[in-house]
Structure formats: C-alpha cells, structure tokens
C-alpha cells in the first residue's frame, strides 16, 4: 500500500496537488480544507478512479496542477513517492514546500525555499501558513477576494520575494569579511520585518556567496522576484556601500545607490537601504515595522563593528572550540565597554562564557552577563538561552525546557534557541524529539556543521540510513569550507571524518581520523567525535583508546552526555569504558 493519501475534487484540472506521507494525513486534511475554504480546487488521491492506473493519474494531476504543495517530514523524506512528486513539481516550476517537523528537505530540495509549519495544527493566521498561501497565490492566482483580504493590501498585485546576496568585501583585507557579512545579514533581518515582503533565508542566500547567481534557478525554485546585491569598502573611519536592486523577470535595475559616509553613519545607511527597497517595490511599511527596522540595539558604530566580529566567530560552526569562545568573550567585553547598554553584545558574551564554564570548568557561567542583557532587552533570545544552560547545570531541566519553548514561541528562527532545545532533549534521552530542532538549526546557519553531525548520530540511532547520509553530505560540505579557511581546525576535521563514515566512505574516514590526530592531538572534543566515528566503523577498541585523554579532562556536562549518547551504546558495557567513565565521575563528584 502506498504511504501517502489524497482527495479528488472531480475536476480535470485542479489548482493544488498535495503530496505527503501517510503519517501526516491529519495535517494534510487540514491543509486541504483550509485551501478549499479559500476557494481553491485541491486534489489528493483518496478517491482515485478504479479504472485507471495509479501512476498515470498522479502524473496527470501533477502536470495539470497550478501548484504542488509538498509537506515534508521525516516520513516524507523517506518516501520515494513524495520525492518523485516533488521532483516533478520542481521541473514544472510549481513546487511549494513546507516542513511539518523542522526537517530540512532532502537534496536537491534543500536549496529551495521551505515554509516552517513545525507545530502547526490548522491555524490559518500563523506566519508559516500565510507564507504558504502567498506562494500558492503567486502560482495559482488569488482564489477569492477573501484571500486578498487575509493577506492584507500590500500595494502590489504580485508576491514579492527578495534575495539579498552577501555583499562583497571590497576592503582589500580578508579580515574585514565579517563586516560585509554582518551588513548583509542585518539587511536580511530588516527586510524580514516587512510583512508585505518575503525574503530568502540567510542560510540559502549565503550559500550563493562568491558565486554568480543563476537567475533562472532563483526564480523557478525559490520564487525570487528581485535580487539585492552590493559591496562594502571600509577604510579607517570611512565606509562606502553600493547597493543595487534588480528585477529578475526583466533584468532591469529597479534601484541603485552609493553611500560614501563616515563609519558613524552605518546605521543610517542600513535604514536607508531597507526603506529605499520598500519604496522602490511600492510596498507599504507599517509604523511598527519602521520602528523595528530603525532599532539597532546600539548607536555606537565601534561597538557594532566589534559585535559583528564576535558574531562571525560565534557562528563559525566550531562549537566547543575554546579559542573561539575566549575570543568572543574578549571582543564582546570591548563592545560593552564602549556601549554598556548593548544588550546583544552582553547576550553573546553570556553564551560564550557559559560554554567556557560548561566545557572547560572556568569560573564564568554567563549568568551575570545574561541578566545584564535581559535588563536591557527582556526578550533577547541569546541571553535567555544562556539562562537555560544555567538552569540545566542546576538540575532544573524542566524549567530550562519551559524557558526555551517560550523563546522559540517568540523567536522560532533563532539558531541558538533551536540548538539549545535540541541538545536539552537529546541529553534527556529523547533522541527522536531532538531531530526537528537540530534540523531547524542546520537550516538556519550555513556554517553549522556541528548540528549536522548531531543529526547523523540521531538518524543512525533511529535506523534511518537515508537521512543519516543526507545530513552527512551537508556536514561534509560545510566542514570542507571550514578546513579550507583553517587547515588546523581539528574540531571540523573530526566532524568531517564522521560525515565520511555516514556516507559510507570508510577509507577516507580513516584517513581523516589519522590526519586529525596528527594535527590536533590535544583537542579532547575532536577526540570524542573521532571515537564516535570509530565506533560507527566497528573499531570499538580503537575508540576506547582515544577516549582515555578525553575522560581525564572531561567536564560535568559532557560527562553526562557520554551517558546518553547513542554513539557510545556499542561500547557502554566494555570494562575499559566503564572504568574510565567511573573515574571521571569520581573526579567530578558524581560517583
């Protein structure tokens, strides 16, 4: 029996074809009902005619549909039918896709815009569903006047989707890359605050960095209508920013400007760019949206510059790297010295300090910095994540989980909050429940190879080889970029070895293990991940050999992690492993 469901409206040509896996039937029904209520014809296959072949009808319905709505989930990603239907829609330019459980769509669909419906229960007012409606309307047209009313009068008859390409660093100094990246990311964030405008996610946009964009791909697969590109040149106290908005359909320039200003005008430049784009596209900027765009958190350009530097290192993917965390703390301390009221800098400092305390036993736990940040901005997500870590350290995991769920309710696209929730439930032994949060974190940050590595562990534990290999490929691509920037990055190389193993390339995995141990033998977190790889490759004794120095230096949080990590299941009862872990537990006061 096929693993998906559908319905038949009785028309030869339907507006919308819905594709999904059978376990998601209740949500598929709700989606179909909601779209029918708007006046669309919706086709599924629960009333297939008895006299025609299954494949023939499906092919016909996909070919004649104006939009194909694919509901991705863990089950859908494993379904050959859903994949085939999504591929057909992609070729026809009718694909609209959503994620029901936070999973990143499988390749090649992970490069195409995907609405987030994690936790959706049929609510038609939510931002995720409205994004689906907007995409469908652009393909199938507006079904009824009520649809336009539900979306609001946005001042244009067509949906507008902007892709902000990472601005080029023209400073002649690669060390200034963080500044141009930070400007690009802030413009994406600003434009995302405009309700009448859709913006390609940072992760997808930054995947195009340094490449010549394929306009056809962007318009066909992502629904992009306009491209924003530009450059940044920073020299001393001066900055030059050029920006150009292009219409993808005509290739014509819609707007362009060059800003030659003092660095002290950087915030005004960003505001002007965002407002100019809204004006050029003839969209309506609501008062609260204008206020949100103008809110920078600091009016000190030097503090902002330092924050961007710290942020670039924080998102490098090198989770657990002591050098990274110490650098972030130092730079954020300088930023907060310049502007003591800079909540985002205090919050980022709190996260880095909590990492140092958690992994290396240093006295700072980030609590004081987090509380300072929250006194300035009660909703800054990074600070609340740091407090959640503090609660976990105190044995208050339930309170920490409640806090993180509240953070995600307000900031569903927070990379940090999704990471923290993923780790919390993973370390509670709820591996399957952690998957959507790890998937979301991976989808939000194109440098994040560490959470892709955690997903490999999750999927291997769940017996899901297809998804394990999918995220293994994602992890390895990201690791390769990290190692190209820093060939001595043992943390990344260890994750690369695991990714190669997940993809079935055992010989190269072992080569990377040897290389990592040669270049960075004292990196205990790399050692642990290499041991995980060896267990997966069937070399249990080799894994235990690597874990000796790890257990000699492991701190409490990671000691607890070894007790629940599925990667350790095959050696958990080995006398040597038990002895090493017990000795570490005694040192940490746990035995």
N, C-alpha and C positions, 0 to 999 in steps of 0.2 A: 504494500500500500504506500502511496506517495506521502511524503512528510509535510505537505502543505495543503491549505484549504482555500476556497474561493467562492464567489457567488455570481449569478448570471442575471442580468437585467432584461434580457430579451431583445436588446438592440444589436444591430450588425456592427456598429462602431460605438465603442464606449469612450468616455472621457478619460477614465482612470482604470488601470490594471493594478491590482495589489498583489505583491509577491511576499511570501513569508513562510516560516517553518510552522509545522503543526502545533508545537507547544505554545506558540504565540497567538493562537486562534482568538482568545478573548479580546486582545488588543487590536487584532486585525478587524474584528467585527465592529469594534468601537470606532476605528478609523474610517471604515466604510460607511457606517451610519452617520458620522459627523459630516463626511463629504457629500453624502446624499442629501442631508438636510440643507446643504448649501446650494443644491440644485444640480450636482454633477451626476452623470451616469457612472456607476462603479461596477467593475467586473471582477468576480472571483470565480473559482471553479467548482463550487459545491453543487452546481446544477448543470454539470456537463451533459450535453445530449448523448444518449446511449448509442446512437448510430454512427458516431464519429470517433476517430482515434484521438487519444488524449493529447499527444504531442502536436497533432495537426491543429487542434482547437487553440491550444496555448500559443503556438506560433502565430496564428492568425490574430488572436486577441492582442498580443503584444505589438504586432506590426500595425494594427489599426488604432491602438490607444494613443491618445494625445499626451498622456503622462503615465509612467510606470513607477509606482510607489513601492520601493523595496524596504521592508522592515528587517534591518539587520539585528541579529542577536547571536549568542554563542551557537545556538542550534542552526540558525540560518547560515552562518559562515561555514558550517559543515555540510550543508545541503547542496548537492550537485544541481538540483532543480533551481534553487534560488540563485545560485551563482550563474547558471546559464541564462536565466531570465534577466538578471542584472546586466550581464554582458550584452545581450541583445538590445536592451534599452539604451545602454551606453553607446552602442554603434548607431542607433537611430536618433540619438540626441534627446531622448525623452526620460532619462533617468532622474528620479528624485529619491533620495535615500535618507533614512533615519536610523539611529541607533537606539534600541529599546533598553539595553542593559549596559551601555557605556563602551561596548566593544568597538574597536577600530575596524572598519570594513576590511575584508581581505584584499590583497593586491589583485588587480590594479585599482580597485575602487577606493582604496585608502587615500588616493590623490584627488578625490572628488569630494566636493562639499557634502557634509552629512549633518543633518539636524540632530540635536540631542533630545531624545524623549525618555531618558532614564527616569523611572519613577512615574511615568505618565499613566493616568487612569481615565483618560477620556476627556480631560479638561480642555475645552476649546479656546480658553482665554490665555493659556500659557504662551511664553515667548517661543518655546520649541515648536509647538503646534502652529503658531502663527507664521513661523518661518516655512513650515511645510506648505501651508495654504498659499503663501506668497509665491513659492516656487511652482506649485501646481497652476496657479493663476497665470503665471508667465508662459506656461506651455499650453494649457487647455483653455485659457481665457477666463474671464470672470463669469461665473455661472449665473449669478443673480445679483440684483442691486444690493442685497443684504451682505454679500461678500465684500463689496467695496466699503460698505459702512463698517463692517467688522474690522477692516484693516485701517480705517481712518482715511481722510482726504490728505494724501501725501503730496499733492501738487503735480503728479505725473501719472500718465495712463499706463506706464510700464514699470515693472520692478527694476530697481537699480541695484546692481551688485558691483562693488568696487574692490579691486585687488591692489593693495599697497605693496609694491615691490620694495625690498630692502634698499634704502638709499645708498648710493655708492660713497665710499670713503675716498675723498679726493685730497686728503691732507698730506699725502706723501709719506705717511707714517702708519704702518700696520697697527701700532699700538693704539691708534685713535679709532679703531674699528668699533669699539664699544660705544662711542659717541654717536656715530651714524646709525648703528643698530638700535640704540636707545631711542633716537629721534623717530625712526621708522615705527618701532613698537608703540611709542606714545601716540603717534598719529593713528595707528590702527585702533588703539583703545579709544581715542577721542571720537573717531568716526563711528565706532560701535555704539556710542551713546545716542546716536541719532536714530530715532525709531523708524523714520521713513527710508532708511538706508540699510542695505545688507553689506557686510564686509567679510571678505575671505579671512579665515582664521590665521593667526600669526604663524602657526606651525606650517600650514600649506604655503603661505606667502614666502616664508623664509627658506623653504625647500627650493625656491627659484633663485636664491641668491647667487650672483655671479653667472647666471645663465641667461641666454636670450629667450624670452618667453614665447611660447607657442600660442599665438592669439587664438587659433582655432581650437586648441585644447582647452584653453581657459574659458572660452565662450560656450563650447559644446559640453564639456564635462563639469565645469564649475558654475556655469551660468553667469560669468562675469560680463558686465556691460561696459565697464570703464577701468582703465589702468592708471594708477598714480605712480610715477617714477621720479627719481630725483637724485641729487648728490649733496654731500656735505663737505665743506672745506673749513677746518678750524685751524687758526694760526694765532697763537698768542691770545689777545683779548678780542680778536675779531672772528666772525663766523660768516660764511657765505653758504646759503642754502638755495638750490634751484629745485623747482618742482613743476611737473607737467602732468596734466590730466588728459588722457586720450580716450576717444570713443572707439570701442573695439569694433563696432559694426562698420564704421566709415573710415577708421584710421586717422580721423582728423583730430587736431588739437582742440580741446574744449576750453582749457585754461592753462596758463603758464605764468610763472613769476620767478624773479630772482631777488633774494633778500641779502643785502650786504649790510650787516649790522654789528654793533658791539655784542659780545657774548652775553651781556646783561639783558639783551632783548630776546633771548632764546625762547622764553615763554610766550611773548607776544607774537613771535614768528609762527610758532606751532598753532596758536589760536587763529591767526590769520589764514594759515593754510587750510585748516579744518573748515572754517567759516566760508572761505572762498569756494571750496569744493561743494559745500551745501548750496551756496548761491548759484554756482555755475550749473548745477544739476536741477535748479529750480525746485528745490525741496524746501520744506518748512521746518525751521529749527524752533522747537518749543522753548519757552523761558527756562524751564528746569534743565533742559539739555544744554543750553548755552551756559548756564551756571556750572554744570558738571564739566564741560569742556575747559572752562577757564580755571577750574580748581586743580592746582598743581601740587599742593602739599608743602611747597616752599617758594619763596620769592628770591632765594639766593642761588644764582647760577653756579657758583663754585660748589655749593652743597649738592646741587642737582647733578653736576658733572661727576662728582665723586660717587654719588648713588648709582649712576649708570655704570660706572666702572665696577663697583661691588656687585651689582646685579648681573653683569655679564659673567663674572667668575662664578657666581652662585648657580646660574643656570647652565654651567658648562657640562653638566652630567656627571661630574666627579664626586658623587655622593660618598661621604666618608673620608675624603681627602683632607688631611689635617692642614696642609699648606693652603688649600683653598679657603677653609673656614677661618684660619687665622688672618689671612689677607682680607677677607670680607669684614671681619671684626675691626681691623685696623682702619680700613677705609671708611667704614660707617662711623667709627669714632671721630674721624676727622670731619665728616659731613655734619654730625650732630654738634660738634664744637662750633662750626660755622653757623648752623641754624639749629638751636636746641629744640625748636618746635617742629622739626621734620619727622613726622610720625613714621613714614615709610622707611626711613633710614634706621630709626630705633627698632622697628619691627624686623628688618632684615638682620640687624646686629643680634637681636634676640634669637633668631633661628640658628645663626652660625654659632653663637655661644652655647646654645642648648646642644648642638651637635658635638661641640668640643667636650662638653661635660659628659654627655651620654656615651661617646665612643672612646674618649681618652682620659676620663676621670679628672678633668680640670675643674677648678672650683666654680667657675661661672656656669650657671644653669640657664641664663637668658631670661629668668623670671622678672628681674628688676627692669631690664630694657623693654620687655613686653608690656609690663604695666605702665611704663612711661609712654610707650606708643599709644596704648589704649586710652590713656588720659587725654591724649591729643586728638585721637580719632577712634572712637569706641568700636568701629566696625572693620578696622584694617585687618584683613584675613591672616597675614603672616604672623602678626602678634598673637592672635587667638590660637594659631597652630602651635606656637611656642608654648603657650599656657597649657594646651592639650598634652604636649610632651611632658610638661612638669607634672600634670595630674597622673599620667601613666607611671612616671617614676615614683609617685607616692602610692601606687597601688590602686588608683581610682580610675580604672579603665572605663567603667560605665559612664562616669561624669565626663571623661575625655571624649568618649564617643558622642554623647549628647551635645557637647560643645561643637565638635566637628560637624555634626549633622546640621546644626544651626548655621555654622559658617557656610556650608555648601548650599543651604537654602537661600542665602543672600548672595553668595558668590559661587555659582555652580561651575564656573570656568576657572576657578583658582587652581593653578597647578599644585601649589603647596598643600592646599586643603585636600585635594584628591589623593596626593601621595600619602599624607598623614593618615587619612582614613583607611587607605589600602593597607598600610603597614600595621595599623592598630588591629584590624580584624584578622589579618594574616597571622599575627602573633598571638591572637586568641584561638588559633587553630581553625578559623573559618575561611579556609583557602578559597573555596568557590565564591564566597561572598566578596572576597577582596578583588576578584577579577575585574568587575566593571570599573572600580576606582583606579586600578593600575592601568587599564585600557584608556581611561579618560586622561590620566596623567601623561601617558605616552603620546596621545593625540594632541595634547596641548603644547608640548615642548619638543622641537625637532632635535635638540641636543641630548635628550634624556634617554641614554642607553641603559641606565641602571634599572629603571622600572620595566623596560622591555625585558631585561634579564630576569627580573622577578616574575614576570608573566611566563617566561619559559619554565620556571620552577612550578608555577601554578598549573599550567597546562600539562606538564609531564605528570604531575601528581594526579590530575584528573583523567589521565589516559587519553588526552586529546592531542594526538601527534600532529595533525594538520595545523592546528593553531600554534602549537609549540614551534613548528618550523616557520610559520608565518612571522611570528614575533622574533624568532631567531634571526631571520633575514633583516628585519627592521633594526634590531640591536646591532648586527654586524656592520650595516651601512653607517650607522651613527658612530660606532667605535672606530671605523676606518677614518672618518673625518677627524675624530679626536686625536688619534695616534698620528695623523699627518701633521697636526699642529704641534704635538708634543710626543716625539718618538719614545720618551722615557716614561710615559704615562702607564704605570703598571696597573692601576685601577681599571683603566679602559681595556688594556690588553687581556687582563684576566676575564673580563666580561666577553671579550671577543672570542676567547677560547671556548667559553660556554656556548656562545652562539654558533660557532662552527660545529660543535658537538651536536647541538639541537638540530642543525641542518643535515646531519649525517656525515659530515666530513671529518672523520676521526683522525686521519693522518695530519691534516692541518691543525686540528685542535691540539694535538700533542706537540706540534711544532710551536704553537703559540704559548702553551704551558711552559715549555723549556725556555723560550725567549723571555717570558715574563719573570721567571725565577732568576734568570741571568742578569736582567737589567734592574729589577726592583725586588731583591730577595727579602728586604725587611718590611715590606708593605703587608701587614698582617691581614688587612681586608682583602687584598688581592689573593693572599694565600688561601683564605677561606673559600673564595669563589673558585679558585683553581681546584681545591679539594672537592667542591661540589661537582665540578666538571669531571674529575677522575672517577667519582662515584658513578656518575651517569655513564661513563665509558666502561664501567665494570672493574676498575682498578681500585678496589677498596683499600688494600694495604698501602698503595701509593698515596691515597687521600689521607689516611690516618698519619702517615709520615709527615705530610705537610702541616697537619693541624697541631703538632707539638708546640712550635713557637707561637701559634695563634692563641692557644689556651693559656700559655704563660703570661700573655698580656691582655687578654680579652677583658672588657668592662661588662658591667651588670646587664645592660640592655641586650647586648649581643650574646651574652651567655644564655639568657632566657631564649633568644632567637634560635640557638642551636638545639633547644629542647623541643621546638615545634616545627622546624624547617623540614619539609618533606625530603629535601635533598639528602638529609642525614639518615633517613629511615633504614637504608640498607646496611649502615654500619653502627646504628644506635646501640645494638646489643654486643658489639665487639668489645672484649675486655679492655683493650688498649684505649678505645674511645671512651668507655665508661670511666676508666681510671683518670684520664686527662681531664675530662669534664668535671668529675667529682673534685679533683684537686683544685681546679679553678673555682668551683663553687665554694669550697672551704675558704679560699683566699678572699672571696667576695662576701663571705658571711652567709652563704645560702645553704650550707650543709652542716 
